[in-house]
Amino acid sequence: MRSFLRVLLGLFLVFAGVSHLTFAREDFRAQVPESLPLDTDAVVLGSGVAEISLGSALLLAPRSARRRVGTIAAWFFVAVFPGNVAQWLNRRSAFGLDTDAERIGRLFGQPLLIAAALWSTRGASGSRSGS
């Protein structure tokens, strides 16, 4: 189950990263907090490249590196969480989320991604080898 979730998360990240660079770029721009003193498009492009890289690493990393990759992916999900909060606070419609309830609901998905990144890259209980 851990391997299945790791592969699923890896594919999700690669898809999300590609969408940052192509068809969903405007939606991702809506998530960049206005307070971030960086070019919005550069943030979207950079995070897209990061997601493709993380997704690829989740899919291809040897067992000995999976735990580290999962930790990095979890921290990435923590780092982008303010974008989800900004989308809600600024009432920005993106990804079909056009009500406050939908945007708040999305906030609850981020801890699930963090947990999935960590759990799927750890071995079975008591094991440090990965699975």
N, CA, C and O atoms as CSV, one atom per row, in Angstrom:
chain,resi,resn,atom,element,x,y,z
A,1,MET,N,N,0.823,-1.199,0.000
A,1,MET,CA,C,0.000,0.000,0.000
A,1,MET,C,C,0.867,1.264,0.000
A,1,MET,O,O,0.545,2.256,-0.654
A,2,ARG,N,N,1.984,1.202,0.755
A,2,ARG,CA,C,2.873,2.371,0.795
A,2,ARG,C,C,3.453,2.670,-0.583
A,2,ARG,O,O,3.500,3.822,-1.013
A,3,SER,N,N,3.888,1.626,-1.264
A,3,SER,CA,C,4.465,1.821,-2.602
A,3,SER,C,C,3.426,2.371,-3.567
A,3,SER,O,O,3.722,3.256,-4.369
A,4,PHE,N,N,2.216,1.849,-3.489
A,4,PHE,CA,C,1.136,2.340,-4.350
A,4,PHE,C,C,0.894,3.828,-4.102
A,4,PHE,O,O,0.776,4.604,-5.050
A,5,LEU,N,N,0.821,4.226,-2.838
A,5,LEU,CA,C,0.585,5.631,-2.505
A,5,LEU,C,C,1.759,6.501,-2.945
A,5,LEU,O,O,1.556,7.612,-3.434
A,6,ARG,N,N,2.982,6.007,-2.775
A,6,ARG,CA,C,4.170,6.756,-3.198
A,6,ARG,C,C,4.139,6.991,-4.707
A,6,ARG,O,O,4.408,8.100,-5.167
A,7,VAL,N,N,3.815,5.955,-5.477
A,7,VAL,CA,C,3.734,6.089,-6.933
A,7,VAL,C,C,2.604,7.041,-7.318
A,7,VAL,O,O,2.776,7.891,-8.192
A,8,LEU,N,N,1.461,6.902,-6.676
A,8,LEU,CA,C,0.328,7.791,-6.948
A,8,LEU,C,C,0.696,9.248,-6.657
A,8,LEU,O,O,0.394,10.138,-7.452
A,9,LEU,N,N,1.342,9.486,-5.529
A,9,LEU,CA,C,1.763,10.840,-5.166
A,9,LEU,C,C,2.802,11.363,-6.157
A,9,LEU,O,O,2.766,12.533,-6.538
A,10,GLY,N,N,3.722,10.499,-6.571
A,10,GLY,CA,C,4.716,10.906,-7.562
A,10,GLY,C,C,4.076,11.311,-8.878
A,10,GLY,O,O,4.436,12.336,-9.457
A,11,LEU,N,N,3.132,10.516,-9.350
A,11,LEU,CA,C,2.424,10.844,-10.592
A,11,LEU,C,C,1.620,12.130,-10.445
A,11,LEU,O,O,1.584,12.957,-11.357
A,12,PHE,N,N,0.973,12.293,-9.290
A,12,PHE,CA,C,0.213,13.515,-9.014
A,12,PHE,C,C,1.124,14.739,-9.090
A,12,PHE,O,O,0.764,15.746,-9.700
A,13,LEU,N,N,2.301,14.653,-8.473
A,13,LEU,CA,C,3.224,15.789,-8.471
A,13,LEU,C,C,3.751,16.095,-9.871
A,13,LEU,O,O,3.853,17.263,-10.248
A,14,VAL,N,N,4.082,15.076,-10.636
A,14,VAL,CA,C,4.553,15.313,-12.005
A,14,VAL,C,C,3.446,15.984,-12.814
A,14,VAL,O,O,3.705,16.949,-13.533
A,15,PHE,N,N,2.226,15.485,-12.703
A,15,PHE,CA,C,1.095,16.090,-13.422
A,15,PHE,C,C,0.881,17.538,-12.975
A,15,PHE,O,O,0.708,18.430,-13.806
A,16,ALA,N,N,0.894,17.765,-11.660
A,16,ALA,CA,C,0.699,19.123,-11.147
A,16,ALA,C,C,1.812,20.044,-11.639
A,16,ALA,O,O,1.555,21.189,-12.010
A,17,GLY,N,N,3.040,19.548,-11.642
A,17,GLY,CA,C,4.154,20.365,-12.112
A,17,GLY,C,C,4.018,20.738,-13.573
A,17,GLY,O,O,4.248,21.887,-13.951
A,18,VAL,N,N,3.646,19.774,-14.395
A,18,VAL,CA,C,3.436,20.056,-15.819
A,18,VAL,C,C,2.301,21.062,-15.986
A,18,VAL,O,O,2.373,21.943,-16.842
A,19,SER,N,N,1.263,20.936,-15.179
A,19,SER,CA,C,0.140,21.873,-15.292
A,19,SER,C,C,0.548,23.289,-14.880
A,19,SER,O,O,-0.006,24.261,-15.393
A,20,HIS,N,N,1.515,23.416,-13.953
A,20,HIS,CA,C,2.048,24.737,-13.597
A,20,HIS,C,C,2.655,25.418,-14.828
A,20,HIS,O,O,2.529,26.629,-15.015
A,21,LEU,N,N,3.302,24.625,-15.643
A,21,LEU,CA,C,4.042,25.167,-16.785
A,21,LEU,C,C,3.176,25.346,-18.020
A,21,LEU,O,O,3.590,26.002,-18.976
A,22,THR,N,N,1.978,24.771,-18.014
A,22,THR,CA,C,1.160,24.771,-19.227
A,22,THR,C,C,-0.267,25.241,-18.960
A,22,THR,O,O,-0.497,26.432,-18.749
A,23,PHE,N,N,-1.208,24.334,-18.967
A,23,PHE,CA,C,-2.632,24.677,-19.036
A,23,PHE,C,C,-3.235,25.282,-17.775
A,23,PHE,O,O,-4.278,25.927,-17.872
A,24,ALA,N,N,-2.642,25.111,-16.603
A,24,ALA,CA,C,-3.238,25.650,-15.365
A,24,ALA,C,C,-2.412,26.787,-14.770
A,24,ALA,O,O,-2.548,27.114,-13.591
A,25,ARG,N,N,-1.570,27.375,-15.585
A,25,ARG,CA,C,-0.664,28.411,-15.074
A,25,ARG,C,C,-1.410,29.572,-14.420
A,25,ARG,O,O,-1.008,30.036,-13.353
A,26,GLU,N,N,-2.465,30.039,-15.030
A,26,GLU,CA,C,-3.230,31.160,-14.456
A,26,GLU,C,C,-3.862,30.780,-13.123
A,26,GLU,O,O,-3.883,31.589,-12.196
A,27,ASP,N,N,-4.376,29.563,-13.018
A,27,ASP,CA,C,-4.956,29.117,-11.752
A,27,ASP,C,C,-3.901,29.110,-10.654
A,27,ASP,O,O,-4.177,29.525,-9.529
A,28,PHE,N,N,-2.705,28.646,-10.966
A,28,PHE,CA,C,-1.650,28.630,-9.953
A,28,PHE,C,C,-1.197,30.043,-9.598
A,28,PHE,O,O,-0.808,30.296,-8.457
A,29,ARG,N,N,-1.242,30.956,-10.547
A,29,ARG,CA,C,-0.888,32.354,-10.249
A,29,ARG,C,C,-1.835,32.928,-9.192
A,29,ARG,O,O,-1.433,33.779,-8.398
A,30,ALA,N,N,-3.080,32.472,-9.179
A,30,ALA,CA,C,-4.063,32.966,-8.207
A,30,ALA,C,C,-3.709,32.558,-6.786
A,30,ALA,O,O,-4.241,33.125,-5.831
A,31,GLN,N,N,-2.830,31.591,-6.632
A,31,GLN,CA,C,-2.463,31.118,-5.304
A,31,GLN,C,C,-1.252,31.825,-4.723
A,31,GLN,O,O,-1.018,31.742,-3.517
A,32,VAL,N,N,-0.486,32.510,-5.536
A,32,VAL,CA,C,0.729,33.149,-5.031
A,32,VAL,C,C,0.322,34.337,-4.159
A,32,VAL,O,O,-0.345,35.257,-4.632
A,33,PRO,N,N,0.723,34.317,-2.886
A,33,PRO,CA,C,0.349,35.425,-1.993
A,33,PRO,C,C,0.894,36.758,-2.505
A,33,PRO,O,O,2.038,36.841,-2.951
A,34,GLU,N,N,0.066,37.792,-2.435
A,34,GLU,CA,C,0.485,39.116,-2.882
A,34,GLU,C,C,1.663,39.634,-2.068
A,34,GLU,O,O,2.456,40.437,-2.560
A,35,SER,N,N,1.778,39.181,-0.836
A,35,SER,CA,C,2.849,39.650,0.047
A,35,SER,C,C,4.209,39.051,-0.302
A,35,SER,O,O,5.234,39.503,0.208
A,36,LEU,N,N,4.226,38.053,-1.155
A,36,LEU,CA,C,5.486,37.425,-1.537
A,36,LEU,C,C,6.227,38.355,-2.499
A,36,LEU,O,O,5.717,38.660,-3.577
A,37,PRO,N,N,7.425,38.808,-2.121
A,37,PRO,CA,C,8.127,39.805,-2.940
A,37,PRO,C,C,8.885,39.198,-4.126
A,37,PRO,O,O,10.045,39.533,-4.368
A,38,LEU,N,N,8.232,38.321,-4.846
A,38,LEU,CA,C,8.829,37.678,-6.011
A,38,LEU,C,C,7.864,37.773,-7.182
A,38,LEU,O,O,6.662,37.962,-6.996
A,39,ASP,N,N,8.399,37.641,-8.384
A,39,ASP,CA,C,7.565,37.645,-9.575
A,39,ASP,C,C,6.619,36.443,-9.541
A,39,ASP,O,O,7.060,35.303,-9.401
A,40,THR,N,N,5.334,36.703,-9.668
A,40,THR,CA,C,4.316,35.657,-9.567
A,40,THR,C,C,4.554,34.534,-10.569
A,40,THR,O,O,4.469,33.357,-10.218
A,41,ASP,N,N,4.848,34.892,-11.800
A,41,ASP,CA,C,5.053,33.863,-12.811
A,41,ASP,C,C,6.297,33.028,-12.506
A,41,ASP,O,O,6.307,31.818,-12.732
A,42,ALA,N,N,7.337,33.670,-11.998
A,42,ALA,CA,C,8.555,32.931,-11.638
A,42,ALA,C,C,8.275,31.938,-10.514
A,42,ALA,O,O,8.813,30.831,-10.513
A,43,VAL,N,N,7.437,32.332,-9.558
A,43,VAL,CA,C,7.075,31.432,-8.461
A,43,VAL,C,C,6.321,30.223,-9.006
A,43,VAL,O,O,6.594,29.088,-8.614
A,44,VAL,N,N,5.380,30.465,-9.901
A,44,VAL,CA,C,4.595,29.366,-10.484
A,44,VAL,C,C,5.498,28.433,-11.291
A,44,VAL,O,O,5.401,27.212,-11.170
A,45,LEU,N,N,6.360,29.002,-12.100
A,45,LEU,CA,C,7.265,28.172,-12.901
A,45,LEU,C,C,8.228,27.393,-12.008
A,45,LEU,O,O,8.450,26.201,-12.223
A,46,GLY,N,N,8.796,28.062,-11.012
A,46,GLY,CA,C,9.726,27.394,-10.098
A,46,GLY,C,C,9.075,26.278,-9.315
A,46,GLY,O,O,9.653,25.205,-9.147
A,47,SER,N,N,7.861,26.534,-8.833
A,47,SER,CA,C,7.180,25.485,-8.075
A,47,SER,C,C,6.777,24.331,-8.992
A,47,SER,O,O,6.733,23.179,-8.559
A,48,GLY,N,N,6.485,24.634,-10.249
A,48,GLY,CA,C,6.186,23.566,-11.198
A,48,GLY,C,C,7.386,22.668,-11.442
A,48,GLY,O,O,7.261,21.443,-11.464
A,49,VAL,N,N,8.544,23.278,-11.624
A,49,VAL,CA,C,9.773,22.497,-11.808
A,49,VAL,C,C,10.062,21.683,-10.551
A,49,VAL,O,O,10.464,20.523,-10.636
A,50,ALA,N,N,9.856,22.294,-9.379
A,50,ALA,CA,C,10.072,21.573,-8.118
A,50,ALA,C,C,9.137,20.372,-8.015
A,50,ALA,O,O,9.555,19.298,-7.582
A,51,GLU,N,N,7.883,20.541,-8.408
A,51,GLU,CA,C,6.929,19.435,-8.328
A,51,GLU,C,C,7.286,18.312,-9.299
A,51,GLU,O,O,7.167,17.136,-8.953
A,52,ILE,N,N,7.716,18.656,-10.493
A,52,ILE,CA,C,8.147,17.621,-11.441
A,52,ILE,C,C,9.349,16.877,-10.868
A,52,ILE,O,O,9.427,15.652,-10.961
A,53,SER,N,N,10.274,17.611,-10.282
A,53,SER,CA,C,11.471,16.993,-9.695
A,53,SER,C,C,11.118,16.095,-8.523
A,53,SER,O,O,11.603,14.967,-8.433
A,54,LEU,N,N,10.275,16.591,-7.624
A,54,LEU,CA,C,9.878,15.785,-6.464
A,54,LEU,C,C,9.083,14.553,-6.886
A,54,LEU,O,O,9.306,13.456,-6.373
A,55,GLY,N,N,8.163,14.741,-7.816
A,55,GLY,CA,C,7.385,13.602,-8.297
A,55,GLY,C,C,8.265,12.547,-8.939
A,55,GLY,O,O,8.089,11.350,-8.708
A,56,SER,N,N,9.214,12.999,-9.749
A,56,SER,CA,C,10.143,12.060,-10.383
A,56,SER,C,C,10.984,11.341,-9.340
A,56,SER,O,O,11.233,10.141,-9.453
A,57,ALA,N,N,11.420,12.076,-8.326
A,57,ALA,CA,C,12.214,11.454,-7.262
A,57,ALA,C,C,11.393,10.424,-6.495
A,57,ALA,O,O,11.908,9.363,-6.143
A,58,LEU,N,N,10.126,10.723,-6.231
A,58,LEU,CA,C,9.279,9.740,-5.551
A,58,LEU,C,C,9.130,8.474,-6.389
A,58,LEU,O,O,9.064,7.368,-5.851
A,59,LEU,N,N,9.078,8.639,-7.690
A,59,LEU,CA,C,8.914,7.492,-8.580
A,59,LEU,C,C,10.207,6.701,-8.789
A,59,LEU,O,O,10.170,5.481,-8.942
A,60,LEU,N,N,11.339,7.390,-8.794
A,60,LEU,CA,C,12.579,6.761,-9.250
A,60,LEU,C,C,13.661,6.579,-8.191
A,60,LEU,O,O,14.631,5.858,-8.426
A,61,ALA,N,N,13.517,7.209,-7.046
A,61,ALA,CA,C,14.579,7.142,-6.035
A,61,ALA,C,C,14.768,5.715,-5.529
A,61,ALA,O,O,13.798,4.978,-5.356
A,62,PRO,N,N,16.018,5.330,-5.296
A,62,PRO,CA,C,16.244,4.011,-4.699
A,62,PRO,C,C,15.694,3.980,-3.276
A,62,PRO,O,O,15.510,5.024,-2.650
A,63,ARG,N,N,15.440,2.801,-2.783
A,63,ARG,CA,C,14.871,2.663,-1.437
A,63,ARG,C,C,15.655,3.442,-0.394
A,63,ARG,O,O,15.072,4.028,0.518
A,64,SER,N,N,16.960,3.448,-0.526
A,64,SER,CA,C,17.799,4.113,0.471
A,64,SER,C,C,17.572,5.618,0.528
A,64,SER,O,O,17.908,6.247,1.531
A,65,ALA,N,N,17.013,6.208,-0.518
A,65,ALA,CA,C,16.787,7.655,-0.562
A,65,ALA,C,C,15.328,8.046,-0.375
A,65,ALA,O,O,15.029,9.233,-0.240
A,66,ARG,N,N,14.424,7.093,-0.363
A,66,ARG,CA,C,12.990,7.420,-0.336
A,66,ARG,C,C,12.576,8.200,0.904
A,66,ARG,O,O,11.779,9.134,0.811
A,67,ARG,N,N,13.101,7.831,2.049
A,67,ARG,CA,C,12.733,8.523,3.285
A,67,ARG,C,C,13.082,10.014,3.178
A,67,ARG,O,O,12.284,10.878,3.542
A,68,ARG,N,N,14.272,10.294,2.679
A,68,ARG,CA,C,14.712,11.684,2.513
A,68,ARG,C,C,13.838,12.409,1.491
A,68,ARG,O,O,13.449,13.556,1.712
A,69,VAL,N,N,13.529,11.756,0.384
A,69,VAL,CA,C,12.667,12.359,-0.638
A,69,VAL,C,C,11.287,12.651,-0.060
A,69,VAL,O,O,10.721,13.713,-0.320
A,70,GLY,N,N,10.746,11.728,0.714
A,70,GLY,CA,C,9.440,11.947,1.340
A,70,GLY,C,C,9.454,13.123,2.296
A,70,GLY,O,O,8.492,13.889,2.358
A,71,THR,N,N,10.534,13.272,3.039
A,71,THR,CA,C,10.657,14.402,3.962
A,71,THR,C,C,10.723,15.716,3.194
A,71,THR,O,O,10.090,16.699,3.580
A,72,ILE,N,N,11.486,15.733,2.114
A,72,ILE,CA,C,11.575,16.946,1.291
A,72,ILE,C,C,10.215,17.270,0.676
A,72,ILE,O,O,9.811,18.432,0.647
A,73,ALA,N,N,9.514,16.264,0.190
A,73,ALA,CA,C,8.178,16.488,-0.382
A,73,ALA,C,C,7.224,17.034,0.673
A,73,ALA,O,O,6.435,17.937,0.392
A,74,ALA,N,N,7.292,16.490,1.888
A,74,ALA,CA,C,6.425,16.979,2.965
A,74,ALA,C,C,6.714,18.448,3.259
A,74,ALA,O,O,5.787,19.243,3.415
A,75,TRP,N,N,7.986,18.808,3.334
A,75,TRP,CA,C,8.337,20.217,3.576
A,75,TRP,C,C,7.895,21.105,2.417
A,75,TRP,O,O,7.516,22.256,2.632
A,76,PHE,N,N,7.937,20.589,1.203
A,76,PHE,CA,C,7.440,21.349,0.061
A,76,PHE,C,C,5.949,21.633,0.229
A,76,PHE,O,O,5.494,22.751,-0.010
A,77,PHE,N,N,5.193,20.618,0.640
A,77,PHE,CA,C,3.754,20.822,0.858
A,77,PHE,C,C,3.498,21.838,1.969
A,77,PHE,O,O,2.535,22.602,1.899
A,78,VAL,N,N,4.341,21.850,2.977
A,78,VAL,CA,C,4.234,22.867,4.033
A,78,VAL,C,C,4.527,24.247,3.440
A,78,VAL,O,O,3.825,25.214,3.736
A,79,ALA,N,N,5.557,24.334,2.609
A,79,ALA,CA,C,5.977,25.617,2.043
A,79,ALA,C,C,4.929,26.239,1.130
A,79,ALA,O,O,4.811,27.463,1.079
A,80,VAL,N,N,4.170,25.424,0.412
A,80,VAL,CA,C,3.177,25.984,-0.511
A,80,VAL,C,C,1.812,26.196,0.147
A,80,VAL,O,O,0.909,26.761,-0.471
A,81,PHE,N,N,1.660,25.753,1.381
A,81,PHE,CA,C,0.377,25.911,2.071
A,81,PHE,C,C,-0.071,27.373,2.157
A,81,PHE,O,O,-1.263,27.635,2.001
A,82,PRO,N,N,0.830,28.344,2.398
A,82,PRO,CA,C,0.374,29.739,2.413
A,82,PRO,C,C,-0.316,30.167,1.118
A,82,PRO,O,O,-1.166,31.057,1.143
A,83,GLY,N,N,0.032,29.557,0.002
A,83,GLY,CA,C,-0.661,29.859,-1.250
A,83,GLY,C,C,-2.111,29.425,-1.211
A,83,GLY,O,O,-2.986,30.121,-1.725
A,84,ASN,N,N,-2.369,28.281,-0.606
A,84,ASN,CA,C,-3.753,27.820,-0.459
A,84,ASN,C,C,-4.528,28.742,0.471
A,84,ASN,O,O,-5.695,29.049,0.226
A,85,VAL,N,N,-3.870,29.182,1.541
A,85,VAL,CA,C,-4.507,30.112,2.481
A,85,VAL,C,C,-4.797,31.436,1.776
A,85,VAL,O,O,-5.875,32.007,1.944
A,86,ALA,N,N,-3.836,31.926,0.984
A,86,ALA,CA,C,-4.030,33.186,0.259
A,86,ALA,C,C,-5.198,33.084,-0.716
A,86,ALA,O,O,-5.963,34.036,-0.871
A,87,GLN,N,N,-5.337,31.941,-1.370
A,87,GLN,CA,C,-6.456,31.760,-2.292
A,87,GLN,C,C,-7.775,31.895,-1.541
A,87,GLN,O,O,-8.717,32.508,-2.042
A,88,TRP,N,N,-7.844,31.323,-0.340
A,88,TRP,CA,C,-9.063,31.406,0.465
A,88,TRP,C,C,-9.282,32.831,0.980
A,88,TRP,O,O,-10.370,33.386,0.827
A,89,LEU,N,N,-8.248,33.423,1.592
A,89,LEU,CA,C,-8.403,34.752,2.190
A,89,LEU,C,C,-8.734,35.823,1.157
A,89,LEU,O,O,-9.510,36.739,1.431
A,90,ASN,N,N,-8.148,35.707,-0.021
A,90,ASN,CA,C,-8.377,36.701,-1.074
A,90,ASN,C,C,-9.542,36.339,-1.983
A,90,ASN,O,O,-9.831,37.044,-2.950
A,91,ARG,N,N,-10.207,35.234,-1.663
A,91,ARG,CA,C,-11.381,34.778,-2.415
A,91,ARG,C,C,-11.111,34.686,-3.913
A,91,ARG,O,O,-11.897,35.152,-4.738
A,92,ARG,N,N,-9.986,34.075,-4.235
A,92,ARG,CA,C,-9.610,33.905,-5.637
A,92,ARG,C,C,-10.132,32.570,-6.152
A,92,ARG,O,O,-9.860,31.515,-5.579
A,93,SER,N,N,-10.872,32.637,-7.223
A,93,SER,CA,C,-11.380,31.413,-7.840
A,93,SER,C,C,-10.297,30.810,-8.725
A,93,SER,O,O,-9.719,31.489,-9.573
A,94,ALA,N,N,-10.037,29.543,-8.517
A,94,ALA,CA,C,-9.076,28.802,-9.339
A,94,ALA,C,C,-9.345,27.322,-9.132
A,94,ALA,O,O,-9.799,26.912,-8.063
A,95,PHE,N,N,-9.071,26.534,-10.135
A,95,PHE,CA,C,-9.267,25.082,-10.073
A,95,PHE,C,C,-10.718,24.707,-9.813
A,95,PHE,O,O,-10.988,23.643,-9.256
A,96,GLY,N,N,-11.654,25.559,-10.206
A,96,GLY,CA,C,-13.061,25.278,-9.967
A,96,GLY,C,C,-13.506,25.548,-8.541
A,96,GLY,O,O,-14.654,25.279,-8.188
A,97,LEU,N,N,-12.613,26.075,-7.721
A,97,LEU,CA,C,-12.964,26.412,-6.334
A,97,LEU,C,C,-13.424,27.862,-6.323
A,97,LEU,O,O,-12.607,28.783,-6.317
A,98,ASP,N,N,-14.736,28.057,-6.319
A,98,ASP,CA,C,-15.237,29.421,-6.418
A,98,ASP,C,C,-16.120,29.831,-5.244
A,98,ASP,O,O,-16.819,30.842,-5.314
A,99,THR,N,N,-16.091,29.053,-4.172
A,99,THR,CA,C,-16.791,29.446,-2.947
A,99,THR,C,C,-15.818,29.317,-1.779
A,99,THR,O,O,-14.839,28.573,-1.846
A,100,ASP,N,N,-16.105,30.051,-0.711
A,100,ASP,CA,C,-15.249,29.954,0.476
A,100,ASP,C,C,-15.227,28.532,1.020
A,100,ASP,O,O,-14.177,28.047,1.442
A,101,ALA,N,N,-16.368,27.865,1.016
A,101,ALA,CA,C,-16.429,26.497,1.539
A,101,ALA,C,C,-15.511,25.566,0.744
A,101,ALA,O,O,-14.826,24.725,1.325
A,102,GLU,N,N,-15.497,25.715,-0.574
A,102,GLU,CA,C,-14.623,24.876,-1.403
A,102,GLU,C,C,-13.156,25.195,-1.149
A,102,GLU,O,O,-12.320,24.294,-1.081
A,103,ARG,N,N,-12.847,26.489,-1.010
A,103,ARG,CA,C,-11.457,26.880,-0.763
A,103,ARG,C,C,-10.995,26.421,0.617
A,103,ARG,O,O,-9.847,26.004,0.774
A,104,ILE,N,N,-11.860,26.492,1.608
A,104,ILE,CA,C,-11.512,25.993,2.948
A,104,ILE,C,C,-11.333,24.482,2.902
A,104,ILE,O,O,-10.413,23.942,3.515
A,105,GLY,N,N,-12.204,23.810,2.182
A,105,GLY,CA,C,-12.077,22.361,2.048
A,105,GLY,C,C,-10.725,21.961,1.487
A,105,GLY,O,O,-10.153,20.949,1.890
A,106,ARG,N,N,-10.222,22.747,0.572
A,106,ARG,CA,C,-8.907,22.451,-0.007
A,106,ARG,C,C,-7.807,22.548,1.043
A,106,ARG,O,O,-6.821,21.813,0.984
A,107,LEU,N,N,-7.970,23.445,1.995
A,107,LEU,CA,C,-6.956,23.592,3.044
A,107,LEU,C,C,-6.764,22.290,3.812
A,107,LEU,O,O,-5.654,21.975,4.242
A,108,PHE,N,N,-7.839,21.541,3.982
A,108,PHE,CA,C,-7.754,20.283,4.730
A,108,PHE,C,C,-7.054,19.181,3.929
A,108,PHE,O,O,-6.652,18.162,4.491
A,109,GLY,N,N,-6.912,19.383,2.635
A,109,GLY,CA,C,-6.203,18.404,1.823
A,109,GLY,C,C,-4.693,18.455,1.993
A,109,GLY,O,O,-4.010,17.451,1.792
A,110,GLN,N,N,-4.171,19.607,2.360
A,110,GLN,CA,C,-2.719,19.749,2.465
A,110,GLN,C,C,-2.111,18.853,3.544
A,110,GLN,O,O,-1.091,18.215,3.283
A,111,PRO,N,N,-2.692,18.775,4.746
A,111,PRO,CA,C,-2.134,17.836,5.731
A,111,PRO,C,C,-2.167,16.388,5.248
A,111,PRO,O,O,-1.307,15.592,5.625
A,112,LEU,N,N,-3.146,16.041,4.422
A,112,LEU,CA,C,-3.200,14.685,3.868
A,112,LEU,C,C,-2.031,14.438,2.912
A,112,LEU,O,O,-1.460,13.347,2.891
A,113,LEU,N,N,-1.682,15.452,2.124
A,113,LEU,CA,C,-0.528,15.317,1.231
A,113,LEU,C,C,0.767,15.170,2.031
A,113,LEU,O,O,1.634,14.369,1.681
A,114,ILE,N,N,0.887,15.944,3.098
A,114,ILE,CA,C,2.070,15.856,3.961
A,114,ILE,C,C,2.171,14.457,4.555
A,114,ILE,O,O,3.230,13.831,4.523
A,115,ALA,N,N,1.063,13.978,5.095
A,115,ALA,CA,C,1.050,12.637,5.697
A,115,ALA,C,C,1.359,11.567,4.654
A,115,ALA,O,O,2.092,10.619,4.938
A,116,ALA,N,N,0.810,11.709,3.457
A,116,ALA,CA,C,1.059,10.725,2.395
A,116,ALA,C,C,2.531,10.703,2.000
A,116,ALA,O,O,3.103,9.635,1.782
A,117,ALA,N,N,3.142,11.880,1.909
A,117,ALA,CA,C,4.563,11.942,1.547
A,117,ALA,C,C,5.419,11.242,2.593
A,117,ALA,O,O,6.365,10.532,2.253
A,118,LEU,N,N,5.093,11.439,3.852
A,118,LEU,CA,C,5.878,10.825,4.928
A,118,LEU,C,C,5.602,9.328,5.040
A,118,LEU,O,O,6.534,8.524,5.074
A,119,TRP,N,N,4.331,8.955,5.097
A,119,TRP,CA,C,3.967,7.549,5.315
A,119,TRP,C,C,4.409,6.662,4.155
A,119,TRP,O,O,4.905,5.556,4.368
A,120,SER,N,N,4.231,7.146,2.933
A,120,SER,CA,C,4.513,6.299,1.770
A,120,SER,C,C,6.001,6.070,1.530
A,120,SER,O,O,6.376,5.200,0.744
A,121,THR,N,N,6.835,6.834,2.192
A,121,THR,CA,C,8.280,6.693,1.981
A,121,THR,C,C,8.990,6.101,3.191
A,121,THR,O,O,10.220,6.067,3.243
A,122,ARG,N,N,8.217,5.639,4.154
A,122,ARG,CA,C,8.769,4.952,5.319
A,122,ARG,C,C,8.498,3.470,5.163
A,122,ARG,O,O,7.543,3.068,4.498
A,123,GLY,N,N,9.337,2.668,5.773
A,123,GLY,CA,C,9.124,1.227,5.723
A,123,GLY,C,C,7.982,0.827,6.628
A,123,GLY,O,O,7.380,1.668,7.294
A,124,ALA,N,N,7.686,-0.452,6.650
A,124,ALA,CA,C,6.658,-0.982,7.547
A,124,ALA,C,C,7.062,-0.684,8.980
A,124,ALA,O,O,8.234,-0.427,9.256
A,125,SER,N,N,6.120,-0.715,9.875
A,125,SER,CA,C,6.362,-0.394,11.278
A,125,SER,C,C,7.604,-1.110,11.795
A,125,SER,O,O,7.732,-2.329,11.686
A,126,GLY,N,N,8.513,-0.325,12.357
A,126,GLY,CA,C,9.741,-0.872,12.901
A,126,GLY,C,C,10.845,-1.028,11.865
A,126,GLY,O,O,11.961,-1.411,12.217
A,127,SER,N,N,10.568,-0.743,10.612
A,127,SER,CA,C,11.553,-0.880,9.541
A,127,SER,C,C,11.993,0.489,9.058
A,127,SER,O,O,11.190,1.421,9.007
A,128,ARG,N,N,13.256,0.617,8.706
A,128,ARG,CA,C,13.761,1.874,8.166
A,128,ARG,C,C,14.157,1.725,6.703
A,128,ARG,O,O,14.754,2.633,6.126
A,129,SER,N,N,13.836,0.607,6.112
A,129,SER,CA,C,14.329,0.319,4.764
A,129,SER,C,C,13.475,0.880,3.644
A,129,SER,O,O,13.923,0.899,2.497
A,130,GLY,N,N,12.260,1.340,3.929
A,130,GLY,CA,C,11.357,1.791,2.865
A,130,GLY,C,C,10.654,0.599,2.255
A,130,GLY,O,O,11.089,-0.541,2.422
A,131,SER,N,N,9.573,0.860,1.550
A,131,SER,CA,C,8.870,-0.249,0.901
A,131,SER,C,C,8.364,0.145,-0.444
A,131,SER,O,O,7.747,-0.667,-1.134
